[in-house]
């Protein structure tokens, strides 16, 4: 007699917090990708986050562009919730 283990998996929804198990993380990320979400990079720590893991406030600064002629460009970015709580600018 053989015993089988069937892993049905968890049902995740967009916006759920990231689970701890490896296989659950893969399923969780797949749900987000299937919903059409794309990860964005935090403007401070440079780590990648899903849109719901970033603070809604947009920050900006003026930068100089040298390629294709000099010009000033406004750069807008968002920071993750952790960097926002730390007060990083």
PyMOL Python script that loads the backbone (N, CA, C, O; Angstrom):
from pymol import cmd

cmd.read_pdbstr("""\
ATOM      1  N   UNK A   1       0.851  -1.183   0.000  1.00  0.00           N
ATOM      2  CA  UNK A   1       0.000   0.000   0.000  1.00  0.00           C
ATOM      3  C   UNK A   1       0.892   1.239   0.000  1.00  0.00           C
ATOM      4  O   UNK A   1       1.859   1.321   0.757  1.00  0.00           O
ATOM      5  N   UNK A   2       0.559   2.187  -0.846  1.00  0.00           N
ATOM      6  CA  UNK A   2       1.336   3.415  -0.947  1.00  0.00           C
ATOM      7  C   UNK A   2       0.555   4.574  -0.360  1.00  0.00           C
ATOM      8  O   UNK A   2      -0.665   4.666  -0.499  1.00  0.00           O
ATOM      9  N   UNK A   3       1.298   5.464   0.307  1.00  0.00           N
ATOM     10  CA  UNK A   3       0.687   6.675   0.844  1.00  0.00           C
ATOM     11  C   UNK A   3       1.116   7.862  -0.009  1.00  0.00           C
ATOM     12  O   UNK A   3       2.281   7.965  -0.393  1.00  0.00           O
ATOM     13  N   UNK A   4       0.196   8.740  -0.299  1.00  0.00           N
ATOM     14  CA  UNK A   4       0.489   9.933  -1.078  1.00  0.00           C
ATOM     15  C   UNK A   4       0.132  11.158  -0.265  1.00  0.00           C
ATOM     16  O   UNK A   4      -0.837  11.169   0.494  1.00  0.00           O
ATOM     17  N   UNK A   5       0.925  12.172  -0.442  1.00  0.00           N
ATOM     18  CA  UNK A   5       0.628  13.458   0.191  1.00  0.00           C
ATOM     19  C   UNK A   5       0.271  14.428  -0.931  1.00  0.00           C
ATOM     20  O   UNK A   5       1.054  14.641  -1.857  1.00  0.00           O
ATOM     21  N   UNK A   6      -0.891  14.996  -0.836  1.00  0.00           N
ATOM     22  CA  UNK A   6      -1.337  15.959  -1.841  1.00  0.00           C
ATOM     23  C   UNK A   6      -1.356  17.329  -1.179  1.00  0.00           C
ATOM     24  O   UNK A   6      -2.056  17.559  -0.192  1.00  0.00           O
ATOM     25  N   UNK A   7      -0.569  18.228  -1.749  1.00  0.00           N
ATOM     26  CA  UNK A   7      -0.511  19.597  -1.236  1.00  0.00           C
ATOM     27  C   UNK A   7      -1.457  20.444  -2.068  1.00  0.00           C
ATOM     28  O   UNK A   7      -1.172  20.760  -3.223  1.00  0.00           O
ATOM     29  N   UNK A   8      -2.571  20.804  -1.482  1.00  0.00           N
ATOM     30  CA  UNK A   8      -3.572  21.604  -2.189  1.00  0.00           C
ATOM     31  C   UNK A   8      -3.115  23.052  -2.271  1.00  0.00           C
ATOM     32  O   UNK A   8      -3.458  23.752  -3.224  1.00  0.00           O
ATOM     33  N   UNK A   9      -2.363  23.504  -1.310  1.00  0.00           N
ATOM     34  CA  UNK A   9      -1.856  24.871  -1.319  1.00  0.00           C
ATOM     35  C   UNK A   9      -2.851  25.831  -0.710  1.00  0.00           C
ATOM     36  O   UNK A   9      -4.006  25.495  -0.450  1.00  0.00           O
ATOM     37  N   UNK A  10      -2.371  27.019  -0.495  1.00  0.00           N
ATOM     38  CA  UNK A  10      -3.213  28.040   0.102  1.00  0.00           C
ATOM     39  C   UNK A  10      -3.793  28.919  -0.990  1.00  0.00           C
ATOM     40  O   UNK A  10      -3.229  29.035  -2.078  1.00  0.00           O
ATOM     41  N   UNK A  11      -4.912  29.528  -0.692  1.00  0.00           N
ATOM     42  CA  UNK A  11      -5.504  30.457  -1.655  1.00  0.00           C
ATOM     43  C   UNK A  11      -5.130  31.871  -1.218  1.00  0.00           C
ATOM     44  O   UNK A  11      -5.525  32.326  -0.145  1.00  0.00           O
ATOM     45  N   UNK A  12      -4.372  32.551  -2.055  1.00  0.00           N
ATOM     46  CA  UNK A  12      -3.926  33.904  -1.759  1.00  0.00           C
ATOM     47  C   UNK A  12      -4.708  34.898  -2.584  1.00  0.00           C
ATOM     48  O   UNK A  12      -5.205  34.573  -3.662  1.00  0.00           O
ATOM     49  N   UNK A  13      -4.815  36.103  -2.079  1.00  0.00           N
ATOM     50  CA  UNK A  13      -5.455  37.200  -2.783  1.00  0.00           C
ATOM     51  C   UNK A  13      -4.439  38.316  -2.942  1.00  0.00           C
ATOM     52  O   UNK A  13      -3.475  38.402  -2.182  1.00  0.00           O
ATOM     53  N   UNK A  14      -4.655  39.164  -3.927  1.00  0.00           N
ATOM     54  CA  UNK A  14      -3.770  40.301  -4.140  1.00  0.00           C
ATOM     55  C   UNK A  14      -3.827  41.204  -2.918  1.00  0.00           C
ATOM     56  O   UNK A  14      -4.909  41.566  -2.456  1.00  0.00           O
ATOM     57  N   UNK A  15      -2.668  41.563  -2.400  1.00  0.00           N
ATOM     58  CA  UNK A  15      -2.604  42.424  -1.221  1.00  0.00           C
ATOM     59  C   UNK A  15      -2.355  41.676   0.076  1.00  0.00           C
ATOM     60  O   UNK A  15      -2.106  42.299   1.108  1.00  0.00           O
ATOM     61  N   UNK A  16      -2.419  40.346   0.042  1.00  0.00           N
ATOM     62  CA  UNK A  16      -2.109  39.568   1.240  1.00  0.00           C
ATOM     63  C   UNK A  16      -0.635  39.735   1.591  1.00  0.00           C
ATOM     64  O   UNK A  16       0.186  39.902   0.689  1.00  0.00           O
ATOM     65  N   UNK A  17      -0.275  39.696   2.877  1.00  0.00           N
ATOM     66  CA  UNK A  17       1.146  39.777   3.230  1.00  0.00           C
ATOM     67  C   UNK A  17       1.905  38.541   2.755  1.00  0.00           C
ATOM     68  O   UNK A  17       1.324  37.471   2.574  1.00  0.00           O
ATOM     69  N   UNK A  18       3.195  38.702   2.560  1.00  0.00           N
ATOM     70  CA  UNK A  18       4.033  37.618   2.056  1.00  0.00           C
ATOM     71  C   UNK A  18       4.120  36.483   3.078  1.00  0.00           C
ATOM     72  O   UNK A  18       4.420  36.733   4.245  1.00  0.00           O
ATOM     73  N   UNK A  19       3.864  35.242   2.660  1.00  0.00           N
ATOM     74  CA  UNK A  19       3.979  34.104   3.586  1.00  0.00           C
ATOM     75  C   UNK A  19       5.446  33.736   3.817  1.00  0.00           C
ATOM     76  O   UNK A  19       6.340  34.259   3.152  1.00  0.00           O
ATOM     77  N   UNK A  20       5.680  32.830   4.768  1.00  0.00           N
ATOM     78  CA  UNK A  20       7.046  32.475   5.126  1.00  0.00           C
ATOM     79  C   UNK A  20       7.579  31.262   4.369  1.00  0.00           C
ATOM     80  O   UNK A  20       8.785  31.191   4.131  1.00  0.00           O
ATOM     81  N   UNK A  21       6.754  30.329   3.990  1.00  0.00           N
ATOM     82  CA  UNK A  21       7.222  29.117   3.314  1.00  0.00           C
ATOM     83  C   UNK A  21       7.608  29.376   1.864  1.00  0.00           C
ATOM     84  O   UNK A  21       7.011  30.228   1.206  1.00  0.00           O
ATOM     85  N   UNK A  22       8.605  28.648   1.362  1.00  0.00           N
ATOM     86  CA  UNK A  22       9.112  28.853   0.007  1.00  0.00           C
ATOM     87  C   UNK A  22       8.031  28.612  -1.040  1.00  0.00           C
ATOM     88  O   UNK A  22       7.804  29.459  -1.904  1.00  0.00           O
ATOM     89  N   UNK A  23       7.364  27.464  -0.970  1.00  0.00           N
ATOM     90  CA  UNK A  23       6.335  27.146  -1.955  1.00  0.00           C
ATOM     91  C   UNK A  23       5.168  28.118  -1.875  1.00  0.00           C
ATOM     92  O   UNK A  23       4.579  28.473  -2.897  1.00  0.00           O
ATOM     93  N   UNK A  24       4.831  28.550  -0.664  1.00  0.00           N
ATOM     94  CA  UNK A  24       3.753  29.521  -0.518  1.00  0.00           C
ATOM     95  C   UNK A  24       4.140  30.862  -1.118  1.00  0.00           C
ATOM     96  O   UNK A  24       3.291  31.552  -1.682  1.00  0.00           O
ATOM     97  N   UNK A  25       5.415  31.244  -1.006  1.00  0.00           N
ATOM     98  CA  UNK A  25       5.861  32.511  -1.606  1.00  0.00           C
ATOM     99  C   UNK A  25       5.737  32.477  -3.117  1.00  0.00           C
ATOM    100  O   UNK A  25       5.360  33.470  -3.739  1.00  0.00           O
ATOM    101  N   UNK A  26       6.055  31.327  -3.710  1.00  0.00           N
ATOM    102  CA  UNK A  26       5.951  31.188  -5.161  1.00  0.00           C
ATOM    103  C   UNK A  26       4.488  31.344  -5.588  1.00  0.00           C
ATOM    104  O   UNK A  26       4.194  32.066  -6.541  1.00  0.00           O
ATOM    105  N   UNK A  27       3.581  30.679  -4.894  1.00  0.00           N
ATOM    106  CA  UNK A  27       2.153  30.776  -5.223  1.00  0.00           C
ATOM    107  C   UNK A  27       1.641  32.192  -4.994  1.00  0.00           C
ATOM    108  O   UNK A  27       0.845  32.701  -5.782  1.00  0.00           O
ATOM    109  N   UNK A  28       2.096  32.833  -3.912  1.00  0.00           N
ATOM    110  CA  UNK A  28       1.685  34.201  -3.585  1.00  0.00           C
ATOM    111  C   UNK A  28       2.143  35.170  -4.672  1.00  0.00           C
ATOM    112  O   UNK A  28       1.374  36.030  -5.102  1.00  0.00           O
ATOM    113  N   UNK A  29       3.389  35.035  -5.116  1.00  0.00           N
ATOM    114  CA  UNK A  29       3.912  35.910  -6.166  1.00  0.00           C
ATOM    115  C   UNK A  29       3.194  35.655  -7.491  1.00  0.00           C
ATOM    116  O   UNK A  29       2.954  36.591  -8.253  1.00  0.00           O
ATOM    117  N   UNK A  30       2.853  34.412  -7.767  1.00  0.00           N
ATOM    118  CA  UNK A  30       2.152  34.086  -9.012  1.00  0.00           C
ATOM    119  C   UNK A  30       0.779  34.745  -9.053  1.00  0.00           C
ATOM    120  O   UNK A  30       0.343  35.196 -10.112  1.00  0.00           O
ATOM    121  N   UNK A  31       0.094  34.806  -7.917  1.00  0.00           N
ATOM    122  CA  UNK A  31      -1.206  35.473  -7.848  1.00  0.00           C
ATOM    123  C   UNK A  31      -1.048  36.951  -8.204  1.00  0.00           C
ATOM    124  O   UNK A  31      -1.875  37.510  -8.925  1.00  0.00           O
ATOM    125  N   UNK A  32       0.009  37.579  -7.702  1.00  0.00           N
ATOM    126  CA  UNK A  32       0.244  38.995  -7.990  1.00  0.00           C
ATOM    127  C   UNK A  32       0.585  39.217  -9.464  1.00  0.00           C
ATOM    128  O   UNK A  32       0.122  40.183 -10.071  1.00  0.00           O
ATOM    129  N   UNK A  33       1.391  38.329 -10.035  1.00  0.00           N
ATOM    130  CA  UNK A  33       1.748  38.466 -11.446  1.00  0.00           C
ATOM    131  C   UNK A  33       0.547  38.224 -12.350  1.00  0.00           C
ATOM    132  O   UNK A  33       0.382  38.904 -13.363  1.00  0.00           O
ATOM    133  N   UNK A  34      -0.294  37.254 -11.985  1.00  0.00           N
ATOM    134  CA  UNK A  34      -1.495  36.978 -12.769  1.00  0.00           C
ATOM    135  C   UNK A  34      -2.472  38.146 -12.730  1.00  0.00           C
ATOM    136  O   UNK A  34      -3.254  38.331 -13.663  1.00  0.00           O
ATOM    137  N   UNK A  35      -2.435  38.936 -11.658  1.00  0.00           N
ATOM    138  CA  UNK A  35      -3.310  40.099 -11.538  1.00  0.00           C
ATOM    139  C   UNK A  35      -2.772  41.295 -12.327  1.00  0.00           C
ATOM    140  O   UNK A  35      -3.425  42.336 -12.397  1.00  0.00           O
ATOM    141  N   UNK A  36      -1.578  41.148 -12.922  1.00  0.00           N
ATOM    142  CA  UNK A  36      -1.004  42.209 -13.734  1.00  0.00           C
ATOM    143  C   UNK A  36      -0.156  43.202 -12.966  1.00  0.00           C
ATOM    144  O   UNK A  36       0.214  44.244 -13.508  1.00  0.00           O
ATOM    145  N   UNK A  37       0.162  42.900 -11.706  1.00  0.00           N
ATOM    146  CA  UNK A  37       0.988  43.807 -10.921  1.00  0.00           C
ATOM    147  C   UNK A  37       2.459  43.624 -11.273  1.00  0.00           C
ATOM    148  O   UNK A  37       2.897  42.524 -11.610  1.00  0.00           O
ATOM    149  N   UNK A  38       3.207  44.709 -11.192  1.00  0.00           N
ATOM    150  CA  UNK A  38       4.648  44.649 -11.431  1.00  0.00           C
ATOM    151  C   UNK A  38       5.355  45.246 -10.231  1.00  0.00           C
ATOM    152  O   UNK A  38       4.866  46.189  -9.609  1.00  0.00           O
ATOM    153  N   UNK A  39       6.502  44.688  -9.916  1.00  0.00           N
ATOM    154  CA  UNK A  39       7.272  45.187  -8.788  1.00  0.00           C
ATOM    155  C   UNK A  39       7.955  46.498  -9.147  1.00  0.00           C
ATOM    156  O   UNK A  39       8.316  46.740 -10.299  1.00  0.00           O
ATOM    157  N   UNK A  40       8.124  47.344  -8.120  1.00  0.00           N
ATOM    158  CA  UNK A  40       8.831  48.610  -8.275  1.00  0.00           C
ATOM    159  C   UNK A  40       9.981  48.634  -7.280  1.00  0.00           C
ATOM    160  O   UNK A  40       9.924  48.003  -6.225  1.00  0.00           O
ATOM    161  N   UNK A  41      11.011  49.364  -7.630  1.00  0.00           N
ATOM    162  CA  UNK A  41      12.179  49.467  -6.767  1.00  0.00           C
ATOM    163  C   UNK A  41      11.998  50.620  -5.793  1.00  0.00           C
ATOM    164  O   UNK A  41      11.564  51.705  -6.181  1.00  0.00           O
ATOM    165  N   UNK A  42      12.330  50.387  -4.521  1.00  0.00           N
ATOM    166  CA  UNK A  42      12.289  51.436  -3.505  1.00  0.00           C
ATOM    167  C   UNK A  42      13.349  52.480  -3.858  1.00  0.00           C
ATOM    168  O   UNK A  42      14.481  52.131  -4.192  1.00  0.00           O
ATOM    169  N   UNK A  43      12.983  53.755  -3.783  1.00  0.00           N
ATOM    170  CA  UNK A  43      13.901  54.822  -4.129  1.00  0.00           C
ATOM    171  C   UNK A  43      15.016  55.024  -3.127  1.00  0.00           C
ATOM    172  O   UNK A  43      15.968  55.753  -3.406  1.00  0.00           O
ATOM    173  N   UNK A  44      14.922  54.386  -1.953  1.00  0.00           N
ATOM    174  CA  UNK A  44      15.975  54.551  -0.953  1.00  0.00           C
ATOM    175  C   UNK A  44      16.843  53.292  -0.805  1.00  0.00           C
ATOM    176  O   UNK A  44      18.061  53.352  -0.977  1.00  0.00           O
ATOM    177  N   UNK A  45      16.218  52.162  -0.490  1.00  0.00           N
ATOM    178  CA  UNK A  45      17.009  50.940  -0.231  1.00  0.00           C
ATOM    179  C   UNK A  45      17.237  50.106  -1.490  1.00  0.00           C
ATOM    180  O   UNK A  45      18.009  49.148  -1.453  1.00  0.00           O
ATOM    181  N   UNK A  46      16.590  50.445  -2.592  1.00  0.00           N
ATOM    182  CA  UNK A  46      16.742  49.785  -3.898  1.00  0.00           C
ATOM    183  C   UNK A  46      16.259  48.336  -3.932  1.00  0.00           C
ATOM    184  O   UNK A  46      16.604  47.603  -4.859  1.00  0.00           O
ATOM    185  N   UNK A  47      15.481  47.910  -2.961  1.00  0.00           N
ATOM    186  CA  UNK A  47      14.893  46.574  -2.995  1.00  0.00           C
ATOM    187  C   UNK A  47      13.595  46.623  -3.798  1.00  0.00           C
ATOM    188  O   UNK A  47      12.986  47.682  -3.951  1.00  0.00           O
ATOM    189  N   UNK A  48      13.183  45.465  -4.308  1.00  0.00           N
ATOM    190  CA  UNK A  48      11.974  45.392  -5.129  1.00  0.00           C
ATOM    191  C   UNK A  48      10.765  45.070  -4.257  1.00  0.00           C
ATOM    192  O   UNK A  48      10.839  44.218  -3.372  1.00  0.00           O
ATOM    193  N   UNK A  49       9.645  45.762  -4.514  1.00  0.00           N
ATOM    194  CA  UNK A  49       8.412  45.572  -3.749  1.00  0.00           C
ATOM    195  C   UNK A  49       7.214  45.602  -4.679  1.00  0.00           C
ATOM    196  O   UNK A  49       7.262  46.190  -5.759  1.00  0.00           O
ATOM    197  N   UNK A  50       6.132  44.955  -4.242  1.00  0.00           N
ATOM    198  CA  UNK A  50       4.863  45.049  -4.950  1.00  0.00           C
ATOM    199  C   UNK A  50       4.256  46.412  -4.624  1.00  0.00           C
ATOM    200  O   UNK A  50       4.589  46.992  -3.590  1.00  0.00           O
ATOM    201  N   UNK A  51       3.379  46.938  -5.473  1.00  0.00           N
ATOM    202  CA  UNK A  51       2.829  48.283  -5.261  1.00  0.00           C
ATOM    203  C   UNK A  51       2.171  48.487  -3.896  1.00  0.00           C
ATOM    204  O   UNK A  51       2.258  49.578  -3.333  1.00  0.00           O
ATOM    205  N   UNK A  52       1.519  47.465  -3.358  1.00  0.00           N
ATOM    206  CA  UNK A  52       0.857  47.628  -2.062  1.00  0.00           C
ATOM    207  C   UNK A  52       1.853  47.627  -0.900  1.00  0.00           C
ATOM    208  O   UNK A  52       1.471  47.922   0.232  1.00  0.00           O
ATOM    209  N   UNK A  53       3.122  47.300  -1.161  1.00  0.00           N
ATOM    210  CA  UNK A  53       4.155  47.327  -0.125  1.00  0.00           C
ATOM    211  C   UNK A  53       4.921  48.649  -0.113  1.00  0.00           C
ATOM    212  O   UNK A  53       5.823  48.836   0.703  1.00  0.00           O
ATOM    213  N   UNK A  54       4.564  49.568  -1.016  1.00  0.00           N
ATOM    214  CA  UNK A  54       5.204  50.879  -1.085  1.00  0.00           C
ATOM    215  C   UNK A  54       4.279  51.939  -0.501  1.00  0.00           C
ATOM    216  O   UNK A  54       3.056  51.806  -0.548  1.00  0.00           O
ATOM    217  N   UNK A  55       4.872  52.985   0.047  1.00  0.00           N
ATOM    218  CA  UNK A  55       4.081  54.084   0.589  1.00  0.00           C
ATOM    219  C   UNK A  55       3.463  54.850  -0.584  1.00  0.00           C
ATOM    220  O   UNK A  55       4.126  55.054  -1.601  1.00  0.00           O
ATOM    221  N   UNK A  56       2.204  55.276  -0.456  1.00  0.00           N
ATOM    222  CA  UNK A  56       1.540  55.938  -1.586  1.00  0.00           C
ATOM    223  C   UNK A  56       2.127  57.308  -1.952  1.00  0.00           C
ATOM    224  O   UNK A  56       1.909  57.795  -3.062  1.00  0.00           O
ATOM    225  N   UNK A  57       2.859  57.924  -1.039  1.00  0.00           N
ATOM    226  CA  UNK A  57       3.431  59.243  -1.298  1.00  0.00           C
ATOM    227  C   UNK A  57       4.558  59.142  -2.333  1.00  0.00           C
ATOM    228  O   UNK A  57       5.422  58.270  -2.236  1.00  0.00           O
ATOM    229  N   UNK A  58       4.540  60.029  -3.311  1.00  0.00           N
ATOM    230  CA  UNK A  58       5.595  60.084  -4.321  1.00  0.00           C
ATOM    231  C   UNK A  58       6.568  61.190  -3.961  1.00  0.00           C
ATOM    232  O   UNK A  58       6.154  62.310  -3.661  1.00  0.00           O
ATOM    233  N   UNK A  59       7.850  60.886  -3.987  1.00  0.00           N
ATOM    234  CA  UNK A  59       8.893  61.872  -3.710  1.00  0.00           C
ATOM    235  C   UNK A  59       9.572  62.233  -5.029  1.00  0.00           C
ATOM    236  O   UNK A  59       9.507  61.471  -5.994  1.00  0.00           O
ATOM    237  N   UNK A  60      10.214  63.381  -5.067  1.00  0.00           N
ATOM    238  CA  UNK A  60      10.854  63.783  -6.307  1.00  0.00           C
ATOM    239  C   UNK A  60      12.085  64.645  -6.036  1.00  0.00           C
ATOM    240  O   UNK A  60      12.245  65.203  -4.950  1.00  0.00           O
ATOM    241  N   UNK A  61      12.948  64.743  -7.043  1.00  0.00           N
ATOM    242  CA  UNK A  61      14.101  65.633  -6.994  1.00  0.00           C
ATOM    243  C   UNK A  61      14.463  66.001  -8.433  1.00  0.00           C
ATOM    244  O   UNK A  61      14.063  65.319  -9.377  1.00  0.00           O
ATOM    245  N   UNK A  62      15.211  67.067  -8.587  1.00  0.00           N
ATOM    246  CA  UNK A  62      15.651  67.514  -9.906  1.00  0.00           C
ATOM    247  C   UNK A  62      17.048  66.943 -10.177  1.00  0.00           C
ATOM    248  O   UNK A  62      17.936  67.026  -9.328  1.00  0.00           O
ATOM    249  N   UNK A  63      17.227  66.372 -11.351  1.00  0.00           N
ATOM    250  CA  UNK A  63      18.513  65.798 -11.735  1.00  0.00           C
ATOM    251  C   UNK A  63      18.947  66.389 -13.073  1.00  0.00           C
ATOM    252  O   UNK A  63      18.119  66.805 -13.882  1.00  0.00           O
ATOM    253  N   UNK A  64      20.236  66.418 -13.285  1.00  0.00           N
ATOM    254  CA  UNK A  64      20.766  66.909 -14.547  1.00  0.00           C
ATOM    255  C   UNK A  64      20.958  65.753 -15.508  1.00  0.00           C
ATOM    256  O   UNK A  64      21.525  64.719 -15.154  1.00  0.00           O
ATOM    257  N   UNK A  65      20.483  65.939 -16.716  1.00  0.00           N
ATOM    258  CA  UNK A  65      20.656  64.925 -17.752  1.00  0.00           C
ATOM    259  C   UNK A  65      21.759  65.404 -18.680  1.00  0.00           C
ATOM    260  O   UNK A  65      21.718  66.542 -19.148  1.00  0.00           O
ATOM    261  N   UNK A  66      22.733  64.568 -18.951  1.00  0.00           N
ATOM    262  CA  UNK A  66      23.852  64.952 -19.802  1.00  0.00           C
ATOM    263  C   UNK A  66      23.702  64.334 -21.192  1.00  0.00           C
ATOM    264  O   UNK A  66      24.007  64.982 -22.193  1.00  0.00           O
ATOM    265  N   UNK A  67      23.242  63.104 -21.259  1.00  0.00           N
ATOM    266  CA  UNK A  67      23.092  62.418 -22.537  1.00  0.00           C
ATOM    267  C   UNK A  67      22.006  63.105 -23.365  1.00  0.00           C
ATOM    268  O   UNK A  67      20.981  63.512 -22.818  1.00  0.00           O
ATOM    269  N   UNK A  68      22.214  63.236 -24.656  1.00  0.00           N
ATOM    270  CA  UNK A  68      21.276  63.879 -25.580  1.00  0.00           C
ATOM    271  C   UNK A  68      21.058  65.351 -25.260  1.00  0.00           C
ATOM    272  O   UNK A  68      19.962  65.876 -25.453  1.00  0.00           O
ATOM    273  N   UNK A  69      22.076  66.004 -24.781  1.00  0.00           N
ATOM    274  CA  UNK A  69      21.976  67.433 -24.492  1.00  0.00           C
ATOM    275  C   UNK A  69      21.640  67.685 -23.045  1.00  0.00           C
ATOM    276  O   UNK A  69      20.853  66.946 -22.453  1.00  0.00           O
ATOM    277  N   UNK A  70      22.228  68.727 -22.458  1.00  0.00           N
ATOM    278  CA  UNK A  70      21.978  69.002 -21.039  1.00  0.00           C
ATOM    279  C   UNK A  70      20.548  69.479 -20.795  1.00  0.00           C
ATOM    280  O   UNK A  70      19.998  70.270 -21.562  1.00  0.00           O
ATOM    281  N   UNK A  71      19.972  68.987 -19.726  1.00  0.00           N
ATOM    282  CA  UNK A  71      18.614  69.393 -19.338  1.00  0.00           C
ATOM    283  C   UNK A  71      18.383  68.969 -17.892  1.00  0.00           C
ATOM    284  O   UNK A  71      19.021  68.041 -17.396  1.00  0.00           O
ATOM    285  N   UNK A  72      17.472  69.652 -17.232  1.00  0.00           N
ATOM    286  CA  UNK A  72      17.065  69.259 -15.887  1.00  0.00           C
ATOM    287  C   UNK A  72      15.829  68.373 -15.999  1.00  0.00           C
ATOM    288  O   UNK A  72      14.891  68.683 -16.734  1.00  0.00           O
ATOM    289  N   UNK A  73      15.842  67.286 -15.274  1.00  0.00           N
ATOM    290  CA  UNK A  73      14.760  66.313 -15.327  1.00  0.00           C
ATOM    291  C   UNK A  73      14.228  66.091 -13.923  1.00  0.00           C
ATOM    292  O   UNK A  73      15.003  65.966 -12.974  1.00  0.00           O
ATOM    293  N   UNK A  74      12.899  66.042 -13.784  1.00  0.00           N
ATOM    294  CA  UNK A  74      12.284  65.750 -12.496  1.00  0.00           C
ATOM    295  C   UNK A  74      12.159  64.232 -12.360  1.00  0.00           C
ATOM    296  O   UNK A  74      11.521  63.579 -13.186  1.00  0.00           O
ATOM    297  N   UNK A  75      12.769  63.678 -11.318  1.00  0.00           N
ATOM    298  CA  UNK A  75      12.739  62.238 -11.067  1.00  0.00           C
ATOM    299  C   UNK A  75      11.784  61.978  -9.909  1.00  0.00           C
ATOM    300  O   UNK A  75      11.951  62.531  -8.821  1.00  0.00           O
ATOM    301  N   UNK A  76      10.786  61.138 -10.147  1.00  0.00           N
ATOM    302  CA  UNK A  76       9.815  60.784  -9.106  1.00  0.00           C
ATOM    303  C   UNK A  76      10.019  59.328  -8.701  1.00  0.00           C
ATOM    304  O   UNK A  76      10.301  58.472  -9.539  1.00  0.00           O
ATOM    305  N   UNK A  77       9.873  59.063  -7.416  1.00  0.00           N
ATOM    306  CA  UNK A  77      10.060  57.704  -6.916  1.00  0.00           C
ATOM    307  C   UNK A  77       9.211  57.503  -5.666  1.00  0.00           C
ATOM    308  O   UNK A  77       8.754  58.463  -5.045  1.00  0.00           O
ATOM    309  N   UNK A  78       9.011  56.240  -5.315  1.00  0.00           N
ATOM    310  CA  UNK A  78       8.298  55.881  -4.088  1.00  0.00           C
ATOM    311  C   UNK A  78       9.245  55.088  -3.215  1.00  0.00           C
ATOM    312  O   UNK A  78      10.192  54.477  -3.710  1.00  0.00           O
ATOM    313  N   UNK A  79       8.993  55.095  -1.914  1.00  0.00           N
ATOM    314  CA  UNK A  79       9.814  54.324  -0.979  1.00  0.00           C
ATOM    315  C   UNK A  79       8.951  53.252  -0.317  1.00  0.00           C
ATOM    316  O   UNK A  79       7.728  53.374  -0.245  1.00  0.00           O
ATOM    317  N   UNK A  80       9.615  52.196   0.164  1.00  0.00           N
ATOM    318  CA  UNK A  80       8.904  51.115   0.841  1.00  0.00           C
ATOM    319  C   UNK A  80       8.415  51.609   2.203  1.00  0.00           C
ATOM    320  O   UNK A  80       8.845  52.652   2.697  1.00  0.00           O
ATOM    321  N   UNK A  81       7.526  50.850   2.782  1.00  0.00           N
ATOM    322  CA  UNK A  81       6.952  51.235   4.077  1.00  0.00           C
ATOM    323  C   UNK A  81       8.005  51.277   5.175  1.00  0.00           C
ATOM    324  O   UNK A  81       7.925  52.117   6.072  1.00  0.00           O
ATOM    325  N   UNK A  82       8.991  50.385   5.119  1.00  0.00           N
ATOM    326  CA  UNK A  82      10.053  50.356   6.117  1.00  0.00           C
ATOM    327  C   UNK A  82      10.882  51.633   6.063  1.00  0.00           C
ATOM    328  O   UNK A  82      11.138  52.252   7.096  1.00  0.00           O
ATOM    329  N   UNK A  83      11.302  52.030   4.868  1.00  0.00           N
ATOM    330  CA  UNK A  83      12.109  53.263   4.737  1.00  0.00           C
ATOM    331  C   UNK A  83      11.279  54.483   5.112  1.00  0.00           C
ATOM    332  O   UNK A  83      11.805  55.437   5.685  1.00  0.00           O
ATOM    333  N   UNK A  84       9.996  54.462   4.797  1.00  0.00           N
ATOM    334  CA  UNK A  84       9.141  55.608   5.152  1.00  0.00           C
ATOM    335  C   UNK A  84       9.008  55.736   6.672  1.00  0.00           C
ATOM    336  O   UNK A  84       9.036  56.844   7.208  1.00  0.00           O
ATOM    337  N   UNK A  85       8.863  54.600   7.366  1.00  0.00           N
ATOM    338  CA  UNK A  85       8.756  54.631   8.827  1.00  0.00           C
ATOM    339  C   UNK A  85      10.052  55.117   9.472  1.00  0.00           C
ATOM    340  O   UNK A  85      10.018  55.774  10.513  1.00  0.00           O
ATOM    341  N   UNK A  86      11.204  54.797   8.858  1.00  0.00           N
ATOM    342  CA  UNK A  86      12.488  55.240   9.388  1.00  0.00           C
ATOM    343  C   UNK A  86      12.712  56.734   9.124  1.00  0.00           C
ATOM    344  O   UNK A  86      13.590  57.355   9.721  1.00  0.00           O
ATOM    345  N   UNK A  87      11.911  57.294   8.228  1.00  0.00           N
ATOM    346  CA  UNK A  87      12.063  58.709   7.909  1.00  0.00           C
ATOM    347  C   UNK A  87      13.165  58.972   6.919  1.00  0.00           C
ATOM    348  O   UNK A  87      13.715  60.073   6.886  1.00  0.00           O
ATOM    349  N   UNK A  88      13.509  57.973   6.098  1.00  0.00           N
ATOM    350  CA  UNK A  88      14.566  58.137   5.102  1.00  0.00           C
ATOM    351  C   UNK A  88      14.103  59.099   4.010  1.00  0.00           C
ATOM    352  O   UNK A  88      12.941  59.080   3.602  1.00  0.00           O
ATOM    353  N   UNK A  89      15.020  59.933   3.547  1.00  0.00           N
ATOM    354  CA  UNK A  89      14.670  60.883   2.481  1.00  0.00           C
ATOM    355  C   UNK A  89      15.504  60.640   1.274  1.00  0.00           C
ATOM    356  O   UNK A  89      15.357  61.339   0.271  1.00  0.00           O
TER     357      UNK A  89
END
""", "prot")
cmd.dss("prot")
cmd.show_as("cartoon", "prot")
cmd.util.cbc("prot")
cmd.orient("prot")
